[in-house]
Amino acid sequence: MREKAAEVVHVCGRRMEMKFNQRAVSEEHLLLSRRYFLQAAGTSLAMSPLIANAQLRVDLSAQAHAAPEYLTKQDAFGTVERGNPPPYQLPEPRLREIGMTRETWQLEVVPDTGTTAQVERPLSRERGTALDWPAFMRLAERRSVRFLKVITCNNLNSPLGMGLWEGVPLRDVVWLAAPTANIRRVFYYGHHNEDPKQIFRGSLSLSRVLEDPPGDYPVILAYKLNGEALSGRRGGPVRIIVPEAYGFKSVKWIQRIVLTNLPGANDTYAEENNDIDSWMKTVARFLTHPEEVKAGSAIAVSGVAQAGVSGLRRVQVWLHPRDAGLPPGDPHFTTAPWRDAQLLATPTRWGGGLPEGRMPPDTLGFDPATGRPKSWPMRYATAHWAAIVPPPAPGAYHLRCRAIDGNGVAQPMPRPVGQSGMNAIEQVSITVKRS
């Protein structure tokens, strides 16, 4: 198991530190995959060598029935952030002064005075009508919703964390301002030190804010993650969560919303050639795999898949000799002999700090009678997978994985178009040694 150290990434021309704790993801995942491998090993004595070769070097008997953690705890999320310093790192008196504590937080919802947008009851600090925390919580008592969503950066290959987000639908707050005419988009801004060069902004069409496609979740003003108050590092007191979108749409530290009649977006991520309208893609990634195995041994691998807007039907793997030619004229390997992996079972204990690991009642997408997901895998969430590749001949190999979406499509696009989200077929190297 590998832990990825903090690394520097450049997004929108900004230098940002991205701390992705792969160990946090792998430890919760290993418990699920071990159980699968043990069950597989129990079906055939010939499979027993695969346990050691999968680099799962722990007491499997004791761990196989332990409760896995599916949700990522707040402090274990990977972080892509802006600001110098990020607002939550400011001293407490300054946080209170700028409204970055729940006691002092206020939200403005105002018209874009540079357009013909019309709003009857603007929520404004200047007018003394901005939405404060007590009023926000009163609204939450009646209107709050919760749902599962994975946070992923469209410029990075791996999910940053899987969470249960809770908040008030953005439309309920927009309606408080009583918009009346000439509004086409909703602009929203996070606090970034009153420095225009640091301000991060996003936008959505008014239609997406006011209406949800069938089966989709609302855009929310989130104030809880996994049942706990949203920390400053995770974007608290309040951040946007857009279910179907990459993380850049879910702007942190929200304090201002502008209703505009402009037809175009104002997203910061439009800079540096990013596609700001891209939906989150379905993709598969490896988490555990051996670098070497002995001849005659099966190869056990496992990973995590992200179910994007098109859902997730299955994950597949393909082992290919390194010195053999690739399918000609087939850059996405559509004709390769892919082998189905096993999507692992729905979690029974969700972890992430939830009391007793239980999913709260009335979570969207869950059956209220059973407390179980209405379908699995769920869109906008992650699912664990595992596969056993039959023993190959000695040699050097590439092992690849891909996801098949809910429509049965392997998504050959937009793999060549990275600004729409990173979902390339992942590849690892494995050597099969002679006994």
C-alpha positions in Angstrom: 0.0 0.0 0.0 1.4 3.4 -0.9 0.8 6.8 0.6 1.0 9.6 -1.8 2.9 12.6 -0.4 1.6 16.1 -0.8 2.2 17.4 -4.3 1.9 20.6 -6.1 -0.6 21.0 -8.9 -1.4 24.0 -11.2 -5.1 24.7 -11.7 -6.3 27.9 -13.4 -2.7 29.1 -13.5 -2.5 29.0 -9.7 -0.1 27.0 -7.6 -1.9 24.9 -5.1 -1.0 22.2 -2.7 -3.0 19.0 -3.1 -2.8 16.6 -0.2 -4.2 13.3 -1.2 -4.1 10.7 1.5 -4.2 7.5 -0.4 -3.7 5.5 2.8 -7.1 6.8 4.1 -8.8 5.6 1.0 -6.9 2.3 0.9 -7.5 1.2 4.4 -11.2 1.4 4.2 -11.0 -0.3 0.8 -8.8 -3.1 1.9 -11.4 -4.5 4.3 -13.9 -4.9 1.5 -11.4 -6.4 -1.0 -9.9 -8.8 1.5 -13.4 -10.2 2.1 -13.8 -10.8 -1.6 -10.4 -12.4 -2.0 -11.0 -14.7 1.0 -14.3 -15.8 -0.4 -12.7 -16.4 -3.8 -9.8 -18.3 -2.3 -12.3 -20.5 -0.4 -13.9 -21.7 -3.6 -10.7 -23.3 -5.0 -7.5 -24.4 -3.4 -5.8 -23.4 -6.6 -6.6 -19.8 -5.7 -4.9 -19.8 -2.3 -1.6 -18.3 -3.6 -3.3 -15.1 -4.7 -3.7 -13.8 -1.1 0.1 -13.3 -0.6 0.6 -12.1 -4.1 -1.9 -9.3 -3.7 0.3 -7.6 -1.0 -2.4 -7.9 1.6 0.0 -8.6 4.4 -2.2 -8.5 7.5 -4.2 -11.0 9.5 -6.9 -11.6 6.9 -8.9 -13.9 9.1 -9.3 -11.2 11.8 -9.8 -8.4 9.3 -12.2 -10.0 6.8 -15.3 -9.4 9.0 -14.3 -6.0 10.3 -16.6 -3.1 9.4 -15.2 -1.1 6.5 -15.4 2.7 6.3 -16.9 3.9 3.1 -17.1 7.6 3.8 -14.0 9.8 4.1 -13.6 11.6 7.4 -13.3 15.4 7.0 -9.6 15.6 7.9 -8.7 12.8 5.5 -10.1 14.5 2.4 -7.6 15.5 -0.2 -7.4 19.3 -0.5 -7.2 21.6 -3.5 -7.5 25.1 -2.3 -6.8 28.8 -3.1 -6.0 31.9 -1.1 -2.8 33.3 0.4 -3.4 32.2 3.1 -6.5 30.1 2.7 -9.2 31.9 4.7 -9.6 29.3 7.4 -6.0 29.7 8.4 -6.6 33.3 9.5 -6.5 34.2 13.2 -9.9 33.8 15.1 -10.5 37.5 15.5 -10.0 38.0 11.8 -12.3 35.1 11.0 -15.0 36.7 13.1 -14.5 40.0 11.4 -14.8 38.7 7.9 -17.8 36.5 8.7 -16.0 33.1 8.5 -17.5 31.9 11.8 -21.1 30.6 12.2 -21.8 33.4 14.7 -20.8 36.2 12.2 -21.5 34.5 8.8 -23.9 36.3 6.5 -25.0 35.6 2.9 -26.0 38.1 0.4 -28.4 37.4 -2.6 -28.5 40.5 -4.7 -29.2 41.5 -8.4 -26.5 42.2 -10.8 -26.9 46.0 -11.1 -25.0 46.0 -14.4 -27.8 44.1 -16.0 -31.6 44.4 -16.0 -32.0 41.6 -13.4 -35.0 42.4 -11.0 -35.2 41.2 -7.4 -37.9 42.4 -5.0 -36.3 41.6 -1.6 -32.5 41.5 -2.0 -30.6 39.9 0.9 -28.0 42.6 1.5 -25.5 43.6 4.2 -26.0 47.3 3.2 -29.7 47.0 3.8 -29.4 44.9 6.9 -31.3 42.1 5.2 -28.5 39.6 4.6 -29.2 36.0 5.7 -27.5 35.3 9.0 -26.7 32.0 10.6 -29.8 31.8 12.9 -32.1 32.5 10.0 -30.3 30.0 7.8 -30.7 27.3 10.5 -34.4 28.0 10.8 -34.6 27.4 7.1 -32.5 24.2 7.5 -35.0 22.8 10.0 -37.7 22.8 7.4 -35.8 22.4 4.1 -32.4 20.7 4.7 -31.5 17.6 2.6 -28.6 15.2 2.6 -27.0 13.0 -0.1 -23.8 11.1 -1.0 -21.3 12.8 -3.3 -17.7 12.2 -4.2 -15.5 15.3 -4.6 -13.2 15.1 -7.6 -11.0 17.7 -9.3 -11.3 17.5 -13.1 -7.6 18.1 -13.4 -6.6 15.2 -11.1 -6.9 11.5 -11.6 -8.1 10.3 -8.2 -11.1 11.2 -6.0 -10.4 13.5 -3.1 -12.9 12.0 -0.8 -16.4 10.5 -0.5 -18.9 12.3 1.8 -22.4 12.7 3.0 -23.3 16.3 2.4 -26.1 18.1 4.2 -27.5 21.6 3.3 -30.3 23.8 2.2 -31.3 23.7 -1.5 -29.9 26.9 -3.1 -33.2 27.5 -4.8 -34.9 28.0 -1.4 -32.4 30.9 -0.6 -32.8 32.4 -4.0 -36.5 32.5 -3.6 -36.1 34.4 -0.3 -34.8 37.3 -2.4 -37.9 37.2 -4.6 -36.5 37.3 -8.1 -39.0 38.6 -10.6 -37.5 39.1 -14.1 -34.5 39.1 -16.4 -32.4 36.5 -14.6 -30.5 33.8 -16.5 -27.6 32.8 -14.3 -26.6 32.5 -10.7 -23.1 33.7 -9.9 -21.6 32.7 -6.5 -18.4 33.8 -4.8 -16.2 32.4 -2.0 -14.3 34.7 0.4 -10.7 35.1 -0.6 -9.1 37.9 1.5 -10.7 40.8 -0.3 -8.1 40.3 -3.1 -9.7 40.3 -6.5 -6.9 38.1 -7.8 -7.7 35.4 -5.2 -11.5 35.4 -5.5 -12.9 32.1 -6.7 -16.3 32.1 -8.4 -18.7 29.7 -10.0 -22.0 29.9 -11.8 -25.0 27.9 -12.8 -28.0 28.5 -15.0 -31.0 29.7 -13.0 -32.9 26.7 -14.4 -30.4 24.2 -12.9 -30.7 25.9 -9.5 -34.6 26.0 -9.5 -35.2 22.5 -11.0 -33.6 19.1 -10.6 -33.6 16.5 -13.4 -35.6 13.4 -12.5 -33.6 11.3 -10.0 -31.0 14.1 -9.4 -30.3 16.0 -6.2 -30.6 19.7 -5.7 -27.7 22.1 -5.6 -27.2 22.9 -1.9 -25.7 25.4 0.4 -23.9 22.8 2.5 -23.1 23.2 6.2 -22.5 19.6 7.3 -20.2 16.8 6.1 -20.8 13.3 7.5 -23.2 14.7 10.1 -20.6 17.1 11.5 -20.4 20.9 11.1 -18.4 21.8 8.0 -14.9 22.7 8.9 -13.1 25.8 7.6 -10.7 23.6 5.6 -13.6 21.8 3.9 -15.2 25.2 3.0 -17.3 26.0 6.1 -19.2 27.7 7.5 -21.1 27.2 4.1 -20.1 26.0 0.7 -21.9 25.1 -2.5 -22.3 21.5 -3.5 -23.3 20.7 -7.1 -24.1 17.0 -7.2 -23.3 16.2 -10.8 -20.2 18.5 -11.2 -16.5 18.4 -10.4 -15.2 20.1 -7.3 -14.6 23.5 -8.9 -18.3 24.1 -9.1 -18.7 23.4 -5.4 -17.1 26.7 -4.3 -16.0 27.0 -0.6 -16.6 29.8 1.9 -19.8 31.2 0.2 -20.9 34.6 1.3 -22.3 36.3 -1.9 -24.7 35.3 -4.6 -25.5 37.5 -7.6 -28.5 37.0 -9.8 -27.7 38.2 -13.3 -29.2 38.5 -16.8 -25.8 37.8 -18.4 -26.1 34.7 -20.6 -22.5 33.4 -20.0 -20.7 31.9 -17.1 -18.1 33.7 -15.0 -16.3 30.7 -13.5 -12.7 31.1 -12.5 -12.1 27.6 -13.9 -12.8 28.9 -17.4 -9.3 30.2 -17.3 -6.5 27.8 -18.3 -8.6 25.9 -20.8 -11.0 24.1 -18.4 -14.5 23.0 -19.5 -16.7 24.5 -16.9 -19.9 22.7 -18.1 -18.4 19.2 -17.9 -20.4 16.6 -15.9 -18.5 14.3 -13.6 -17.3 11.3 -15.5 -17.4 7.6 -14.7 -14.0 6.2 -14.2 -12.1 3.3 -12.5 -8.8 3.4 -10.6 -6.4 0.9 -9.1 -5.8 0.9 -5.3 -3.9 -2.3 -4.7 -2.0 -4.5 -7.1 1.2 -6.5 -7.0 4.4 -5.4 -8.7 5.7 -8.9 -8.9 4.1 -12.4 -8.7 5.4 -15.9 -9.1 4.6 -18.0 -12.1 1.5 -20.1 -11.6 -0.1 -17.6 -9.2 -3.3 -15.7 -9.9 -3.1 -11.9 -9.8 -5.4 -10.1 -7.3 -6.1 -6.5 -7.9 -8.6 -4.0 -6.5 -9.7 -0.4 -6.8 -12.3 2.2 -6.6 -14.7 3.4 -9.3 -16.4 6.8 -9.5 -19.9 6.8 -10.9 -20.5 10.0 -12.8 -23.6 11.4 -14.4 -24.0 8.3 -16.7 -23.8 5.9 -13.8 -21.7 2.8 -13.4 -22.5 -0.7 -14.7 -19.3 -2.5 -14.2 -15.5 -2.4 -14.1 -13.2 -4.3 -16.4 -9.5 -5.2 -16.4 -7.1 -6.3 -19.2 -3.7 -7.9 -18.8 -1.4 -7.4 -21.8 2.2 -8.4 -22.5 4.4 -5.3 -22.6 6.3 -6.4 -25.7 3.2 -7.4 -27.6 1.6 -5.0 -30.1 -1.6 -3.1 -29.2 -4.8 -3.4 -31.2 -4.2 -1.4 -34.4 -6.4 1.6 -35.1 -8.0 1.3 -31.6 -6.6 3.9 -29.3 -9.2 3.3 -26.6 -8.8 -0.5 -26.7 -12.4 -1.2 -27.5 -11.6 -4.6 -29.1 -9.2 -5.7 -26.3 -10.2 -8.9 -24.3 -11.4 -7.1 -21.2 -12.4 -9.2 -18.2 -15.2 -8.2 -15.8 -14.2 -7.3 -12.3 -16.5 -7.7 -9.3 -18.3 -4.6 -7.9 -18.2 -5.1 -4.1 -21.2 -5.1 -1.9 -23.0 -2.1 -0.6 -21.6 -1.0 2.7 -23.5 -2.0 5.8 -21.6 0.4 8.0 -20.8 3.7 6.4 -18.1 5.1 8.7 -16.8 8.6 8.2 -17.6 9.5 11.8 -21.4 8.8 11.5 -22.8 7.6 14.8 -22.5 3.8 14.8 -21.6 4.1 11.1 -25.3 4.3 10.2 -26.8 6.4 7.4 -29.2 9.0 8.8 -32.9 8.6 7.9 -34.3 10.5 4.9 -31.0 10.5 3.0 -31.8 11.1 -0.6 -31.3 8.0 -2.8 -32.0 5.6 0.2 -35.1 3.5 0.9 -36.6 4.9 4.1 -38.0 1.5 5.1 -34.7 -0.4 4.8 -32.1 2.3 5.2 -30.3 0.9 2.1 -29.6 2.6 -1.2 -32.4 2.3 -3.8 -29.7 1.3 -6.3 -26.1 0.4 -6.3 -23.7 1.8 -7.4 -25.1 5.2 -6.9 -24.5 8.1 -9.3 -22.0 10.8 -8.0 -20.6 8.3 -5.5 -17.8 5.7 -5.4 -17.9 1.9 -5.5 -15.2 -0.6 -4.6 -14.2 -3.3 -7.0 -11.8 -6.3 -7.1 -10.7 -8.8 -9.7 -8.7 -12.0 -10.0 -6.7 -12.5 -13.1 -5.8 -16.2 -13.9 -2.1 -17.1 -13.7 -0.3 -15.7 -16.8 3.0 -17.0 -18.3 6.3 -15.5 -17.0 7.0 -12.1 -18.4 6.4 -8.3 -18.1 2.8 -7.0 -18.4 0.6 -3.9 -18.4 -2.6 -4.2 -16.5 -5.3 -1.8 -17.3 -8.8 -1.0 -15.9 -11.8 0.9 -17.3 -15.3 1.6 -16.2 -18.5 0.8 -18.2 -21.2 3.4 -17.5 -24.8 2.9 -16.9 -25.6 3.0 -20.6 -23.2 0.2 -21.3 -20.7 2.6 -22.9 -17.0 2.4 -22.1 -16.7 6.2 -22.6 -14.0 6.4 -25.3 -14.5 10.2 -25.0 -13.5 12.5 -23.5 -10.2 10.6 -22.7 -8.4 12.7 -25.3 -10.0 15.9 -23.9 -8.6 16.3 -20.4 -10.1 19.7 -19.6 -13.5 17.9 -19.5 -12.4 15.6 -16.7 -9.7 13.0 -16.2 -11.0 9.6 -17.0 -8.1 8.0 -19.0 -7.7 4.2 -18.8 -5.3 3.6 -16.0 -2.3 1.3 -16.5 0.1 -0.4 -14.0 3.1 -2.7 -14.5 3.3 -6.2 -13.2 6.1 -8.7 -13.6 5.5 -12.5 -13.5 8.7 -14.2 -12.3 9.7 -17.8 -13.1 9.5 -20.1 -10.1 
